[in-house]
Amino acid sequence: QLSATLTKKVISGKRARHHLFLTGILAILCLLGVSSPSSAEFFALIPANTAMVKYRFWNLLTAAYFENSLFMGVLNTSVALLVGRMLERKWGVEFLKLMVAVNLATMIIVFIIMIGCYATTMSDTFLFSPICGFSAANAAFGVALKQLAPNQKCIASIEQIKFKDIPIIVIGFALGCYMVGLTEFKDLLLVMLGTYFGWLYLRYFMSYPGVSVKGDNSDEFAFKTLFPGYTRPFGALLGNISFALCEMCGFCKVVNTPDVEMGVTNVKPSVSIPDVPQATSEAERQMAERRRQLAFKAINERLEQLKKQQASKNATPSTKEATQKIAVADPKIKAAKD
């Protein structure tokens, strides 16, 4: 039902093929990890093997697509097949860039966290425990759905659950699975980091098809919108810190738009109003929508003025005839007129 909703109401585009290749890789590596646990030495992220003992740096790339848990493998492969198809139809190869960027950034941060935990606790568990799974990318896909159609219902029969709620639902689901013992802490960590890096990439680095600027700076996609209402101040703080870091590194900058707003207020009724781009919440959609609303307002005000002018013109002859009749009826007015 979710697939049908996405296909018919939200996402349309060219036929997608790359997600099938991705799903095949996930399925093969999952079967390999379950049937041969020793394969984790070559594909999973094991901090000691990655940079301390055997220097297998490629594990930072392969760990995200390898899985040694059948439950997580089936779950991640199914989500990648369902949502990956939709995102690929909408964004094309940019969907793959999102996936690779989120997976790589997540694995690097997880590696740093594990080294830090080992330095703090001196426990070998943090150095030799395999870390793997596609959870980070799937969490980022949930953020992408929230961006594309935040008010779209996930299931037609449930009014309360919409795409904008997917990120927090995914994190809550990962937390619940960890608490009941279905998953490990590394799976929860991957989901949380994947959610963050997915938002970060879509917010500042994504090149959207048909849009000249990178990222999505709309208020509807601020980091705080990923959080429930009572925790949004904390989300706003994290979002501001993220923007400050990106600005410090030169990845983004503040753009003043007074000239744009000035131009919008001077729209004339004779100017045609461009259509808003297809229902996304990309960087230029909000500005285009604002222009459209202001243009409609300017047109309505102009039409009201024209109606008043027309009404006054139509009323002028009647007023003259009434004045002439009064003058004829009253000799004093007629004498005064003479």
C-alpha positions in Angstrom: 0.0 0.0 0.0 2.9 2.3 0.8 4.5 1.5 -2.6 1.2 2.2 -4.4 0.8 5.5 -2.6 4.3 6.6 -3.5 4.0 5.6 -7.1 0.6 7.2 -7.8 0.6 10.3 -5.6 4.1 11.3 -4.8 6.9 10.2 -7.0 7.0 9.8 -10.7 9.9 9.6 -13.1 11.9 7.4 -15.4 12.1 3.6 -14.9 14.6 2.7 -12.2 17.1 -0.1 -12.5 20.1 0.7 -10.2 18.1 -0.2 -7.0 17.7 -3.8 -8.3 21.5 -4.1 -8.5 21.8 -2.6 -5.0 19.2 -5.0 -3.7 21.0 -8.0 -5.2 24.3 -7.0 -3.6 22.6 -6.6 -0.2 21.0 -10.0 -0.5 24.2 -11.8 -1.6 26.3 -10.2 1.1 23.7 -11.0 3.7 23.6 -14.6 2.7 27.4 -14.7 2.8 27.5 -13.2 6.2 24.9 -15.5 7.7 26.3 -18.7 6.1 30.0 -17.8 6.6 30.5 -15.7 9.7 34.3 -15.6 9.1 33.6 -13.4 6.0 33.1 -10.5 8.4 36.9 -10.3 8.7 37.0 -9.1 5.1 33.8 -7.1 4.7 32.7 -5.8 8.1 34.1 -2.8 9.9 36.4 -4.2 12.7 38.4 -1.2 14.0 41.4 -3.3 14.9 41.5 -4.8 11.4 40.7 -1.6 9.6 43.5 0.7 10.8 45.5 -1.0 13.5 46.5 -4.6 12.7 45.7 -5.5 9.1 44.9 -2.0 7.5 41.8 -3.1 5.6 40.7 0.4 4.8 38.2 -0.8 2.3 36.0 -2.0 5.2 34.8 1.6 5.5 33.1 1.2 2.1 32.0 -2.5 2.2 30.7 -2.6 5.8 27.5 -0.8 5.0 26.5 -3.4 2.4 27.5 -6.5 4.4 25.2 -8.0 7.0 25.7 -10.9 9.4 22.2 -10.8 10.9 19.4 -12.5 9.0 16.7 -10.3 10.6 18.5 -7.0 9.8 19.5 -8.3 6.4 15.9 -9.1 5.4 14.6 -5.8 6.8 17.3 -3.6 5.2 17.0 -5.4 1.8 13.2 -5.0 1.8 13.4 -1.3 2.6 16.1 -0.7 0.0 14.0 -2.4 -2.6 10.8 -0.5 -1.8 12.1 3.0 -1.1 15.2 2.8 -3.3 13.0 2.4 -6.4 11.0 5.5 -5.6 14.0 7.7 -4.9 15.8 6.5 -8.0 12.8 7.3 -10.2 12.8 10.8 -8.7 16.5 11.6 -8.5 18.3 9.2 -10.7 22.0 8.8 -9.9 21.8 11.4 -7.1 20.0 8.7 -5.1 23.2 6.6 -5.3 25.3 9.6 -4.3 23.1 10.0 -1.2 23.5 6.4 -0.3 27.3 6.3 -0.7 27.9 9.6 1.1 25.7 8.6 4.1 27.2 5.2 4.4 30.8 6.4 4.2 30.3 9.3 6.7 28.5 7.0 9.1 31.2 4.3 9.1 34.0 6.9 9.6 32.2 8.4 12.6 31.4 4.9 14.0 35.1 4.0 13.7 36.1 7.1 15.5 33.5 6.5 18.3 34.8 2.9 18.8 38.4 4.0 19.0 37.3 6.6 21.6 35.4 4.1 23.6 38.4 1.8 23.6 40.7 4.6 24.7 38.2 5.4 27.6 37.4 1.8 28.8 40.4 -0.2 27.4 37.9 -2.9 26.4 38.9 -5.0 23.5 35.2 -5.4 22.5 35.2 -2.0 20.8 38.2 -3.0 18.7 37.2 -6.5 17.5 33.4 -6.4 17.3 32.2 -6.3 13.6 30.1 -3.4 12.6 28.0 -3.7 9.4 24.6 -3.1 7.9 22.6 -0.9 5.6 20.6 0.7 8.4 22.2 4.1 8.0 21.3 4.5 4.3 17.7 3.3 5.0 17.4 5.8 7.8 18.5 8.5 5.3 15.9 7.2 2.8 13.3 7.9 5.5 14.5 11.5 5.7 14.2 11.8 1.9 10.6 10.7 2.0 9.9 13.3 4.7 11.4 15.9 2.4 9.6 14.9 -0.7 6.0 14.8 0.7 5.9 15.6 4.4 2.1 15.7 4.6 1.5 12.5 2.6 -0.1 9.7 4.6 2.0 6.5 4.8 -1.2 4.4 4.9 -4.5 5.7 3.6 -6.5 4.2 6.5 -4.3 5.9 9.2 -4.6 9.6 9.2 -2.1 10.3 12.0 1.0 8.7 10.4 2.6 10.8 7.6 5.9 10.9 5.8 7.1 13.7 8.1 6.9 11.3 11.0 9.0 8.6 9.3 12.5 9.6 10.7 11.3 9.7 14.4 9.4 6.4 13.9 12.5 4.7 12.4 14.6 5.9 15.4 11.9 4.7 17.8 11.7 1.4 16.1 15.4 0.9 16.2 15.5 1.8 19.9 12.7 -0.6 20.6 14.4 -3.5 18.8 17.6 -2.8 20.7 15.8 -2.7 24.1 14.1 -6.1 23.5 17.3 -7.7 22.2 16.4 -8.1 18.5 19.3 -5.9 17.5 22.6 -4.7 18.9 23.7 -1.2 19.9 25.7 -0.8 16.6 22.4 -1.0 14.7 20.8 1.8 16.8 24.0 3.9 16.3 23.9 3.3 12.5 20.2 4.4 12.4 20.8 7.6 14.4 23.9 8.6 12.4 22.2 7.7 9.1 19.3 10.0 10.0 21.6 12.9 10.8 23.9 12.5 7.8 20.9 11.9 5.5 19.5 15.2 6.5 22.8 16.9 6.3 23.5 15.8 2.8 20.0 16.6 1.6 20.1 20.0 3.3 23.5 21.3 2.1 25.0 19.0 -0.6 22.3 17.4 -2.7 22.1 18.4 -6.4 18.4 18.2 -7.2 17.4 17.6 -10.8 16.3 20.9 -12.4 17.4 23.1 -9.6 20.4 25.4 -9.9 21.5 25.5 -6.3 22.5 22.7 -4.0 20.6 21.7 -0.9 17.2 22.5 0.5 17.1 25.5 2.8 13.4 25.6 3.3 12.0 26.0 6.8 9.9 22.8 6.4 13.2 20.8 6.2 15.0 22.3 9.2 16.6 19.8 11.5 14.2 20.5 14.3 11.3 19.2 12.1 12.7 15.7 12.5 11.9 15.9 16.2 8.6 15.8 18.1 7.2 19.2 19.3 8.6 19.2 22.8 12.1 18.3 21.7 12.4 20.7 18.8 14.4 23.3 20.7 17.2 20.7 21.1 16.9 19.8 17.4 17.1 23.5 16.5 20.3 23.8 18.5 21.8 20.8 16.7 20.7 22.3 13.3 22.4 25.6 14.1 25.6 23.9 15.1 25.6 21.9 11.9 25.1 25.0 9.8 27.9 26.8 11.7 30.3 23.9 11.0 29.3 23.7 7.3 29.7 27.5 6.9 33.1 27.4 8.7 34.2 24.7 6.3 32.9 26.7 3.3 30.2 24.2 2.3 27.4 26.7 2.6 26.9 30.4 3.2 24.1 32.9 4.1 22.4 34.4 1.1 20.6 37.7 1.4 17.4 37.9 -0.7 16.1 41.5 -0.3 16.3 42.0 -4.1 14.3 38.9 -4.7 11.6 40.0 -2.3 11.6 43.6 -3.8 11.1 42.1 -7.2 8.2 40.0 -6.0 6.2 42.9 -4.6 6.4 44.8 -7.9 4.7 42.0 -9.9 2.2 43.4 -12.4 -1.0 41.6 -13.3 0.0 41.3 -16.9 2.9 39.1 -16.0 2.2 35.4 -16.2 2.8 33.4 -13.1 5.1 30.4 -13.4 4.0 27.1 -12.1 5.6 25.8 -8.9 8.0 22.9 -9.6 6.7 19.4 -9.1 5.6 18.7 -5.5 8.9 18.6 -3.7 10.3 20.7 -1.0 13.6 21.5 -2.7 15.6 24.7 -2.4 13.8 26.8 -4.9 10.2 25.6 -4.3 9.6 27.8 -1.3 10.8 30.9 -3.1 8.7 30.0 -6.2 5.6 29.4 -4.0 6.2 32.7 -2.2 6.4 34.5 -5.5 3.3 32.9 -6.8 1.3 33.9 -3.7 2.5 37.5 -3.8 1.8 37.7 -7.5 -1.8 36.5 -6.9 -2.2 39.0 -4.1 -1.0 41.8 -6.4 -3.4 40.7 -9.2 -6.3 40.6 -6.8 -5.6 44.1 -5.5 -5.3 45.4 -9.0 -8.6 43.7 -10.0 -10.3 45.3 -7.0 -9.1 48.7 -8.1 -10.3 48.1 -11.7 -13.7 47.1 -10.4 -14.0 50.2 -8.3 -12.9 52.4 -11.2 -15.5 50.7 -13.5 -18.2 51.1 -10.9 -17.5 54.8 -10.5 -17.6 55.3 -14.3 -20.9 53.5 -14.5 -22.3 55.5 -11.7 -21.4 58.9 -13.2 -24.2 59.3 -15.8 -26.9 58.4 -13.3 -25.6 61.0 -10.9 -25.7 63.7 -13.6 -29.3 62.8 -14.6 -30.4 62.9 -11.0 -28.8 66.3 -10.5 -30.6 67.7 -13.6 -34.0 66.4 -12.4 -33.6 68.1 -9.1 -32.5 71.3 -10.8 -35.7 71.3 -12.9 -37.9 70.5 -10.0 -36.5 73.2 -7.8 -36.6 76.7 -9.3 -34.1 78.0 -6.8 -31.5 75.5 -8.0 -32.3 76.3 -11.6 -32.0 80.1 -10.9 -28.7 79.5 -9.1 -27.5 77.5 -12.1 -28.5 80.3 -14.5 
